């Protein structure tokens, strides 16, 4: 059965076609209402675990991400050699302090190395206390 792409708001529990509800029940072995509740519960648990004490933001070069709530506009988003995820560093006189880790779309799992090779981000040495 193929329904094509639709807006999520096109369907409610009351107006989902019966054949679609039956297909869900065959695949998940759960009634559609129970499956949807499980999906919502899983999504809420995931967001609470991953977005706790974080806020949405954007880098100066327009990369979107989730940053620590304590991050400030002048902080740096960096991927340190040996780290697979970006970190936030804050400048203090002659050194930097670690603020926290971040999710930056397009910078995860080695993607930052490709951006560096393309000249989109630069390399810098940091003295971290």
Helices and strands as residue ranges (DSSP letters): G 8-10, H 18-28, H 32-51, E 54-58, E 64-68, E 76-78, E 87-92, E 95-101, E 103-104, H 111-117
